[in-house]
C-alpha cells in the first residue's frame, strides 16, 4: 500500500514533526497559563463547530458542512500545535480535554437555540383526537387525524408538523386538550408539499 503513495507525500508526512517542533518557539514564549487558555478556547471552538457540522450533515446542508468543516479543521490544527509544542506542561493537555468537553456541550446548546428544521409529532389519544386536531388547526398548525385501534380499543392518531422551535408549544396545546395523550417527536430531514406553518 505504501508503494501507491507518492514519495513526496511520504517525505512531507515524515517531516511534519520537525516542522511542528520548529513552530514551538512561538508557543513557548507565551506564559504557560496563556497557552493553556488559548488551547482551551481553540478546542472549545473546534468542538462547537464539529457539533454544528454534524447536525448540518444530518440535515443535508452541504454549504454549511463545508464552512463548519474548514473552520473546525483550522482551529484543531492550531490547538494541537499548541499542545504538541508544549507537551512538557500537563496543564495544556488538561486544557485540550476541557475544551473538548466544553465545545461539545456548547455546540449542543447552540444547535438547540438555533433549532433549524421541522419535527413530526405523532399524537395518540384514546378519545380526544378530533378535539386535539381542531385545537392545532385553530392555532395555525397542520394536523392530520387518523382512526386506529390499540391494545384497549379505538384510538386517534394525529400527525402534526411543526417548526422545531415550536414543538414545545404544540406539546402544551395537546396536553391542554388531553393530559393523557401519548406523543413522540421525530426530526424531519426534508418537508415537501402539504400545509406548512
C-alpha positions as CSV (number, residue, x, y, z in Angstrom):
1,X,0.0,0.0,0.0
2,X,2.9,2.4,0.7
3,X,4.1,1.8,-2.8
4,X,1.0,3.6,-4.1
5,X,1.7,6.7,-2.1
6,X,3.9,9.3,-3.9
7,X,7.4,9.7,-2.3
8,X,6.7,13.5,-1.9
9,X,3.7,12.8,0.4
10,X,5.6,10.3,2.5
11,X,8.5,12.8,2.9
12,X,6.0,15.6,3.8
13,X,4.4,13.4,6.5
14,X,7.7,12.2,7.9
15,X,8.9,15.8,8.1
16,X,5.8,17.0,9.9
17,X,7.0,16.5,13.4
18,X,10.1,18.6,12.7
19,X,8.1,21.4,11.2
20,X,5.8,21.4,14.3
21,X,8.8,21.5,16.6
22,X,10.2,24.5,14.6
23,X,7.0,26.4,15.5
24,X,7.5,25.6,19.2
25,X,9.3,28.9,20.0
26,X,6.2,31.0,19.2
27,X,4.2,28.9,21.8
28,X,7.0,28.6,24.3
29,X,7.4,32.4,24.5
30,X,3.9,32.8,26.0
31,X,3.2,32.4,29.7
32,X,2.0,28.9,30.5
33,X,-1.5,29.9,31.6
34,X,-2.0,32.0,28.4
35,X,-1.0,28.9,26.3
36,X,-3.5,26.8,28.3
37,X,-6.2,29.4,27.8
38,X,-5.6,29.7,24.1
39,X,-5.6,25.9,23.7
40,X,-8.8,25.7,25.7
41,X,-10.6,28.3,23.6
42,X,-9.4,26.9,20.3
43,X,-10.5,23.4,21.3
44,X,-13.9,24.7,22.5
45,X,-14.4,26.5,19.2
46,X,-13.3,23.4,17.3
47,X,-15.7,21.0,19.0
48,X,-18.6,23.6,18.8
49,X,-18.1,23.7,15.1
50,X,-17.8,19.9,14.9
51,X,-21.2,19.5,16.6
52,X,-22.8,22.1,14.3
53,X,-21.2,20.4,11.3
54,X,-22.6,17.0,12.2
55,X,-26.1,18.4,12.7
56,X,-25.7,20.1,9.3
57,X,-24.7,16.8,7.8
58,X,-27.8,15.1,9.3
59,X,-30.0,17.8,7.7
60,X,-28.3,17.7,4.3
61,X,-27.0,21.3,4.4
62,X,-23.9,21.0,2.2
63,X,-22.7,24.5,2.1
64,X,-22.8,24.8,5.9
65,X,-21.0,21.5,6.3
66,X,-18.1,22.8,4.2
67,X,-17.8,26.1,6.1
68,X,-18.0,24.3,9.5
69,X,-15.6,21.6,8.4
70,X,-13.0,24.1,7.2
71,X,-13.1,26.3,10.3
72,X,-13.1,23.2,12.5
73,X,-10.0,21.7,10.9
74,X,-8.2,25.1,11.1
75,X,-8.9,25.6,14.8
76,X,-8.0,21.9,15.5
77,X,-4.6,22.3,13.9
78,X,-3.9,25.5,15.8
79,X,-5.0,23.9,19.1
80,X,-3.0,20.7,18.6
81,X,0.1,22.6,17.6
82,X,0.0,24.5,20.9
83,X,-0.3,21.2,22.8
84,X,2.5,19.5,20.9
85,X,4.8,22.4,21.1
86,X,4.4,22.5,24.9
87,X,4.0,18.8,25.8
88,X,6.1,19.2,28.9
89,X,3.3,21.2,30.6
90,X,0.4,18.9,31.6
91,X,-2.0,21.9,32.1
92,X,-2.1,22.2,28.3
93,X,-3.3,18.6,27.9
94,X,-6.0,19.3,30.6
95,X,-7.0,22.5,28.7
96,X,-7.2,20.5,25.5
97,X,-9.5,17.9,27.2
98,X,-11.6,20.6,28.9
99,X,-12.0,22.4,25.6
100,X,-13.3,19.2,24.0
101,X,-15.9,18.7,26.7
102,X,-16.9,22.4,26.8
103,X,-17.1,22.6,23.0
104,X,-19.4,19.6,22.7
105,X,-21.8,21.0,25.3
106,X,-21.7,24.5,23.7
107,X,-22.4,23.0,20.3
108,X,-25.5,21.2,21.6
109,X,-26.7,24.4,23.3
110,X,-26.2,26.5,20.1
111,X,-27.9,23.9,17.9
112,X,-30.9,23.7,20.2
113,X,-31.1,27.5,20.3
114,X,-30.9,27.7,16.5
115,X,-33.4,24.8,16.2
116,X,-33.5,24.6,12.4
117,X,-35.9,22.4,10.5
118,X,-39.2,20.8,11.3
119,X,-40.5,18.0,13.5
120,X,-43.2,15.4,13.1
121,X,-45.3,14.9,16.2
122,X,-47.3,11.6,16.5
123,X,-50.0,12.1,19.0
124,X,-52.2,9.2,20.2
125,X,-55.3,9.9,22.2
126,X,-57.9,7.3,23.1
127,X,-61.0,9.7,22.8
128,X,-60.0,13.3,22.1
129,X,-58.3,13.1,18.7
130,X,-60.7,15.3,16.9
131,X,-60.6,17.9,19.7
132,X,-56.7,17.9,19.5
133,X,-56.8,18.3,15.7
134,X,-59.2,21.2,16.0
135,X,-57.1,22.9,18.6
136,X,-54.0,22.5,16.5
137,X,-55.8,23.9,13.4
138,X,-57.2,26.8,15.4
139,X,-53.6,27.7,16.4
140,X,-52.3,27.5,12.8
141,X,-50.7,24.1,12.8
142,X,-51.3,21.4,10.2
143,X,-52.7,18.2,11.7
144,X,-54.0,15.0,10.1
145,X,-56.4,12.8,12.0
146,X,-56.4,9.0,11.6
147,X,-58.6,6.5,13.3
148,X,-56.9,3.4,14.6
149,X,-57.0,0.7,17.1
150,X,-54.7,-0.1,20.1
151,X,-54.5,-2.6,22.8
152,X,-57.5,-1.3,24.6
153,X,-59.7,-0.4,21.6
154,X,-60.2,2.6,19.3
155,X,-57.6,5.4,19.3
156,X,-57.0,8.5,17.4
157,X,-53.6,9.2,15.7
158,X,-52.8,12.8,14.9
159,X,-49.8,13.6,12.7
160,X,-48.7,17.2,13.1
161,X,-45.7,19.0,11.6
162,X,-44.2,22.0,13.4
163,X,-41.0,24.0,13.2
164,X,-38.6,22.6,15.8
165,X,-38.7,25.9,17.7
166,X,-42.4,25.5,18.3
167,X,-42.5,21.8,19.3
168,X,-42.9,22.6,23.0
169,X,-45.8,25.0,22.2
170,X,-47.6,22.2,20.2
171,X,-47.0,19.7,23.1
172,X,-48.5,22.2,25.5
173,X,-51.6,22.6,23.3
174,X,-52.0,18.8,23.1
175,X,-51.6,18.3,26.9
176,X,-54.0,21.1,27.5
177,X,-56.6,19.2,25.4
178,X,-55.8,15.7,26.6
179,X,-53.3,15.3,29.5
180,X,-53.2,11.5,28.9
181,X,-52.1,11.9,25.2
182,X,-49.1,9.9,24.1
183,X,-46.6,11.8,21.9
184,X,-43.4,11.1,20.0
185,X,-41.3,13.7,18.2
186,X,-39.2,12.9,15.2
187,X,-36.8,15.2,13.3
188,X,-37.8,15.7,9.7
189,X,-34.9,16.0,7.2
190,X,-37.0,17.2,4.3
191,X,-40.5,18.6,4.0
192,X,-42.2,18.8,0.7
193,X,-45.8,19.8,-0.2
194,X,-48.7,19.9,2.1
195,X,-49.6,22.6,4.6
196,X,-46.7,24.2,6.4
197,X,-47.0,26.6,9.3
